[in-house]
């Protein structure tokens, strides 16, 4: 019977231990951040910073002008009575440090050295240079948070916001409450993230490798001079080039004006209304 009791109370553990990975997931899902990699990158930035500092230092950091766009989201999802929820932010930061994505972030690399381990669940914090007070706080956080949940939150967040173009695993999909179909180990849960600029705390090499949307095996790499390459569904690119007779320069202009997702969506709408492109060409109206 204890198992039954635990299953009912698990979602309410935050009442006695503060924020949990499950409660953070629910908070994140209530705000408009899915498939928004630039906002996701800034949340990542704030959280890994929070994991390494005290609350006054974090509040000063959050006041930086470049974080102005993310403050309303932090207030909506990760705050208590209008003040940053330090417990939630630091826990999310530690969970994000379990991801491969974090390996390329210099700030995380240095914090790992101070901890003496890659992330909170990788050891007993005995080989780093943390103070005894810091060790005590982190050991308690580790005690009440399972590594399985931490990894599901961290890796799921990276995919939820579109910082990587990988599918949800079954474990991540369950943890985030997403329906998913898995074939050959690859989930059909997809992100529609567009390329974005990452704050200085993240490495640009990570962004250039990973911040492109997954559109299946038929996706085509399309180069935009001076910017990151993007992935475009092959049928969308074929329609623009062969049905609408657009040059790559015109396609680039449309992407720049509409954004990648808007470009793809508008093209698909044209494909439905005007399959051979004749009406659009005749009207000389191409989005």
MARDRENTOR-988806 format. One record per residue (C-alpha): residue number from 1; x, y, z. Coordinates in steps of 0.2 Angstrom, whole numbers, plus 2048, in hexadecimal, padded with zeros to 3 digits. Each point is the difference from the previous one (the first is absolute). Example, Ala and Ser with C-alpha at 12.3 -4.5 7.8 and 13.67 -1.06 7.14 Angstrom:
<rs>
nr->1, x->83E, y->7EA, z->827
nr->2, x->806, y->811, z->7FD
</rs>
This chain:
<rs>
nr->1, x->800, y->800, z->800
nr->2, x->80F, y->80C, z->803
nr->3, x->803, y->7FF, z->7ED
nr->4, x->7EE, y->806, z->7FD
nr->5, x->802, y->80E, z->80C
nr->6, x->811, y->805, z->7F9
nr->7, x->7F8, y->801, z->7EE
nr->8, x->7F3, y->80C, z->806
nr->9, x->80C, y->80B, z->80A
nr->10, x->80E, y->800, z->7F4
nr->11, x->7FA, y->80F, z->7F6
nr->12, x->7FE, y->80A, z->810
nr->13, x->812, y->7FD, z->808
nr->14, x->804, y->812, z->7FC
nr->15, x->7F5, y->804, z->80F
nr->16, x->80D, y->7F9, z->80C
nr->17, x->810, y->800, z->7F6
nr->18, x->7FE, y->80F, z->7F4
nr->19, x->801, y->800, z->7ED
nr->20, x->801, y->7EF, z->7F8
nr->21, x->804, y->7FB, z->7EE
nr->22, x->7EE, y->7FC, z->7FE
nr->23, x->7F9, y->810, z->806
nr->24, x->80D, y->80A, z->7F6
nr->25, x->7FA, y->7F7, z->7F0
nr->26, x->7EE, y->805, z->804
nr->27, x->806, y->812, z->802
nr->28, x->809, y->800, z->7F0
nr->29, x->7F2, y->7F9, z->7F6
nr->30, x->7F5, y->80E, z->806
nr->31, x->80A, y->80E, z->7F7
nr->32, x->803, y->803, z->7EE
nr->33, x->811, y->7F9, z->7FD
nr->34, x->7FE, y->7F0, z->7F6
nr->35, x->80B, y->800, z->7F0
nr->36, x->807, y->811, z->805
nr->37, x->813, y->7FD, z->801
nr->38, x->805, y->812, z->803
nr->39, x->7F5, y->801, z->80F
nr->40, x->805, y->7EF, z->805
nr->41, x->812, y->804, z->7FF
nr->42, x->7FE, y->80F, z->80B
nr->43, x->7F6, y->7F5, z->80D
nr->44, x->80F, y->7F4, z->7FF
nr->45, x->80C, y->80E, z->803
nr->46, x->7F7, y->806, z->80F
nr->47, x->7FE, y->7EF, z->808
nr->48, x->812, y->7FA, z->7FF
nr->49, x->805, y->811, z->807
nr->50, x->7F4, y->7FE, z->80E
nr->51, x->807, y->7EF, z->804
nr->52, x->811, y->807, z->803
nr->53, x->7FC, y->810, z->80A
nr->54, x->7F5, y->807, z->80E
nr->55, x->7EF, y->809, z->7FF
nr->56, x->807, y->812, z->800
nr->57, x->80C, y->7FC, z->7F3
nr->58, x->7F3, y->7F8, z->7F5
nr->59, x->7F4, y->80F, z->802
nr->60, x->80E, y->80C, z->7FB
nr->61, x->803, y->7F5, z->7F1
nr->62, x->7EE, y->7FF, z->7FB
nr->63, x->7FF, y->813, z->800
nr->64, x->80C, y->800, z->7F1
nr->65, x->7F9, y->809, z->7F0
nr->66, x->803, y->7F1, z->7F5
nr->67, x->7F4, y->7F5, z->80B
nr->68, x->7F2, y->80D, z->800
nr->69, x->7F6, y->7F5, z->7F4
nr->70, x->801, y->7F1, z->80B
nr->71, x->7FB, y->808, z->811
nr->72, x->7ED, y->7FF, z->7FD
nr->73, x->802, y->7ED, z->7FC
nr->74, x->80A, y->7FD, z->810
nr->75, x->7F3, y->80A, z->80A
nr->76, x->7F2, y->7F6, z->7F9
nr->77, x->808, y->7EF, z->801
nr->78, x->80E, y->800, z->80C
nr->79, x->7FC, y->80C, z->80E
nr->80, x->7F7, y->801, z->811
nr->81, x->7F7, y->810, z->804
nr->82, x->809, y->80A, z->7F3
nr->83, x->811, y->7FB, z->805
nr->84, x->80B, y->7F3, z->7F7
nr->85, x->7FD, y->7EE, z->806
nr->86, x->812, y->7FC, z->804
nr->87, x->7FD, y->7EE, z->804
nr->88, x->7F7, y->7FD, z->7EF
nr->89, x->80D, y->80A, z->7F6
nr->90, x->80F, y->7F7, z->808
nr->91, x->7F8, y->7EF, z->7FF
nr->92, x->7FD, y->803, z->7EE
nr->93, x->811, y->806, z->7FD
nr->94, x->808, y->7F0, z->808
nr->95, x->7F4, y->7F5, z->7F6
nr->96, x->806, y->809, z->7F0
nr->97, x->812, y->7FC, z->805
nr->98, x->7FC, y->7EE, z->7FD
nr->99, x->7FD, y->803, z->7ED
nr->100, x->80D, y->7FE, z->7F2
nr->101, x->7FB, y->811, z->7FA
nr->102, x->808, y->807, z->810
nr->103, x->811, y->7F9, z->7FC
nr->104, x->803, y->80F, z->7F4
nr->105, x->7FC, y->80D, z->80C
nr->106, x->810, y->808, z->808
nr->107, x->7F7, y->806, z->810
nr->108, x->7FA, y->7EE, z->803
nr->109, x->811, y->7F9, z->7FD
nr->110, x->808, y->80B, z->80D
nr->111, x->7F2, y->7FD, z->80C
nr->112, x->802, y->7ED, z->7FE
nr->113, x->813, y->803, z->805
nr->114, x->7FA, y->808, z->810
nr->115, x->7F4, y->7F2, z->804
nr->116, x->80D, y->7F3, z->7FB
nr->117, x->7F3, y->7F7, z->7F6
nr->118, x->7F6, y->802, z->7F0
nr->119, x->7EF, y->802, z->809
nr->120, x->7F8, y->7FF, z->811
nr->121, x->7FC, y->7ED, z->7FE
nr->122, x->811, y->7FB, z->7F9
nr->123, x->809, y->7FF, z->811
nr->124, x->800, y->805, z->813
nr->125, x->808, y->811, z->7FD
nr->126, x->80F, y->7FC, z->80A
nr->127, x->80E, y->804, z->7F3
nr->128, x->7FB, y->812, z->7FB
nr->129, x->803, y->810, z->808
nr->130, x->7EE, y->804, z->807
nr->131, x->7FE, y->807, z->811
nr->132, x->7F9, y->7F4, z->80D
nr->133, x->7F0, y->80B, z->800
nr->134, x->7FE, y->7FE, z->7EE
nr->135, x->803, y->7ED, z->801
nr->136, x->7F3, y->7FF, z->80D
nr->137, x->7F3, y->809, z->7F5
nr->138, x->804, y->7F6, z->7F1
nr->139, x->800, y->7EF, z->808
nr->140, x->7EF, y->804, z->807
nr->141, x->7FA, y->804, z->7EF
nr->142, x->807, y->7F0, z->7F9
nr->143, x->7F8, y->7F6, z->80E
nr->144, x->7EF, y->805, z->7FC
nr->145, x->802, y->800, z->7ED
nr->146, x->802, y->7F0, z->7F6
nr->147, x->80D, y->800, z->7F2
nr->148, x->7F3, y->7F8, z->7F4
nr->149, x->7F4, y->80F, z->803
nr->150, x->80E, y->80C, z->7FF
nr->151, x->806, y->7F9, z->7EF
nr->152, x->7EE, y->800, z->7F9
nr->153, x->7FE, y->812, z->805
nr->154, x->810, y->806, z->7F9
nr->155, x->801, y->7F7, z->7F0
nr->156, x->7ED, y->802, z->7FD
nr->157, x->801, y->813, z->803
nr->158, x->80E, y->801, z->7F3
nr->159, x->7F5, y->7F8, z->7F3
nr->160, x->7F0, y->808, z->806
nr->161, x->807, y->812, z->7FC
nr->162, x->809, y->7FA, z->7F0
nr->163, x->812, y->802, z->805
nr->164, x->803, y->7EF, z->7F8
nr->165, x->7F7, y->7F8, z->7F2
nr->166, x->7FE, y->7EF, z->808
nr->167, x->7F0, y->7F6, z->803
nr->168, x->7FA, y->7FD, z->812
nr->169, x->804, y->7EF, z->807
nr->170, x->7F3, y->7F5, z->807
nr->171, x->805, y->805, z->812
nr->172, x->801, y->813, z->7FC
nr->173, x->7EF, y->7FF, z->7F7
nr->174, x->7F8, y->7F7, z->80F
nr->175, x->808, y->80D, z->80C
nr->176, x->7FA, y->80F, z->7F6
nr->177, x->7EF, y->7F9, z->7FD
nr->178, x->802, y->7FE, z->7ED
nr->179, x->7F9, y->7F3, z->7F5
nr->180, x->80D, y->7F8, z->7F6
nr->181, x->802, y->7F2, z->7F4
nr->182, x->811, y->7F7, z->7FF
nr->183, x->806, y->7F6, z->7F1
nr->184, x->812, y->7F9, z->800
nr->185, x->804, y->80B, z->80F
nr->186, x->7FC, y->810, z->7F8
nr->187, x->7F1, y->80A, z->807
nr->188, x->7F3, y->809, z->7F5
nr->189, x->7FF, y->80E, z->80C
nr->190, x->807, y->80F, z->7F7
nr->191, x->806, y->811, z->804
nr->192, x->7FE, y->80F, z->7F3
nr->193, x->80E, y->80B, z->806
nr->194, x->807, y->80D, z->7F5
nr->195, x->812, y->806, z->800
nr->196, x->804, y->80D, z->80D
nr->197, x->80E, y->80A, z->808
nr->198, x->806, y->7F9, z->811
nr->199, x->805, y->80A, z->80F
nr->200, x->813, y->802, z->803
nr->201, x->7FF, y->7F3, z->80E
nr->202, x->7FD, y->7F3, z->7F3
nr->203, x->80C, y->7FB, z->7F2
nr->204, x->7FC, y->805, z->7EF
nr->205, x->807, y->7EF, z->7F9
nr->206, x->7F2, y->7F7, z->80A
nr->207, x->7F3, y->80B, z->7F7
nr->208, x->807, y->7FE, z->7EF
nr->209, x->800, y->7ED, z->801
nr->210, x->7EF, y->7FE, z->808
nr->211, x->7F4, y->80E, z->7FF
nr->212, x->7F7, y->7FA, z->7F0
nr->213, x->7EF, y->7F9, z->7FF
nr->214, x->7FD, y->7ED, z->7FD
nr->215, x->7F5, y->7FD, z->7F0
nr->216, x->803, y->7EE, z->7FD
nr->217, x->80C, y->7F7, z->7F5
nr->218, x->7FB, y->80A, z->7F1
nr->219, x->805, y->811, z->807
nr->220, x->80C, y->80A, z->7F5
nr->221, x->80E, y->80A, z->807
nr->222, x->7FE, y->812, z->7F9
nr->223, x->80E, y->80D, z->802
nr->224, x->7FC, y->812, z->805
nr->225, x->810, y->80B, z->7FD
nr->226, x->806, y->808, z->810
nr->227, x->7F4, y->7F5, z->80B
nr->228, x->7FE, y->7EE, z->806
nr->229, x->7FB, y->7F3, z->7F3
nr->230, x->7EE, y->7FA, z->803
nr->231, x->7F6, y->7F0, z->7FC
nr->232, x->7F1, y->802, z->7F4
nr->233, x->7F5, y->7F1, z->7FB
nr->234, x->805, y->7FB, z->7EF
nr->235, x->7EE, y->802, z->7F9
nr->236, x->7FF, y->812, z->806
nr->237, x->811, y->804, z->7F8
nr->238, x->7FB, y->7F7, z->7F0
nr->239, x->7EF, y->809, z->7FF
nr->240, x->808, y->811, z->802
nr->241, x->80E, y->7FD, z->7F3
nr->242, x->7F7, y->7F6, z->7F3
nr->243, x->7ED, y->805, z->802
nr->244, x->802, y->812, z->804
nr->245, x->811, y->802, z->7F7
nr->246, x->808, y->809, z->80E
nr->247, x->812, y->803, z->801
nr->248, x->80A, y->7FC, z->810
nr->249, x->801, y->813, z->803
nr->250, x->7ED, y->801, z->800
nr->251, x->7FF, y->7F1, z->80C
nr->252, x->80C, y->808, z->80C
nr->253, x->7F7, y->811, z->800
nr->254, x->7F0, y->7F7, z->804
nr->255, x->808, y->7F6, z->80E
nr->256, x->808, y->810, z->807
nr->257, x->7EF, y->809, z->800
nr->258, x->7F5, y->7F2, z->806
nr->259, x->80C, y->7F6, z->80B
nr->260, x->803, y->7ED, z->7FB
nr->261, x->7F0, y->7F9, z->808
nr->262, x->7F6, y->80E, z->7F8
nr->263, x->808, y->7FD, z->7EF
nr->264, x->7FD, y->7ED, z->801
nr->265, x->7EE, y->802, z->806
nr->266, x->7FB, y->80D, z->7F3
nr->267, x->808, y->7F5, z->7F2
nr->268, x->7F6, y->7F1, z->806
nr->269, x->7F0, y->80A, z->7FF
nr->270, x->805, y->806, z->7EE
nr->271, x->803, y->7ED, z->7FC
nr->272, x->7EE, y->7FC, z->805
nr->273, x->7F8, y->80E, z->7F7
nr->274, x->80A, y->801, z->7F1
nr->275, x->809, y->7EF, z->7FD
nr->276, x->808, y->804, z->7EF
nr->277, x->804, y->812, z->805
nr->278, x->7F8, y->808, z->7F1
nr->279, x->7F4, y->80B, z->809
nr->280, x->80D, y->807, z->80C
nr->281, x->80C, y->803, z->7F1
nr->282, x->7F2, y->809, z->7F6
nr->283, x->7FC, y->80B, z->80F
nr->284, x->813, y->803, z->803
nr->285, x->7FC, y->7FE, z->813
nr->286, x->80C, y->7F5, z->809
nr->287, x->802, y->800, z->813
</rs>
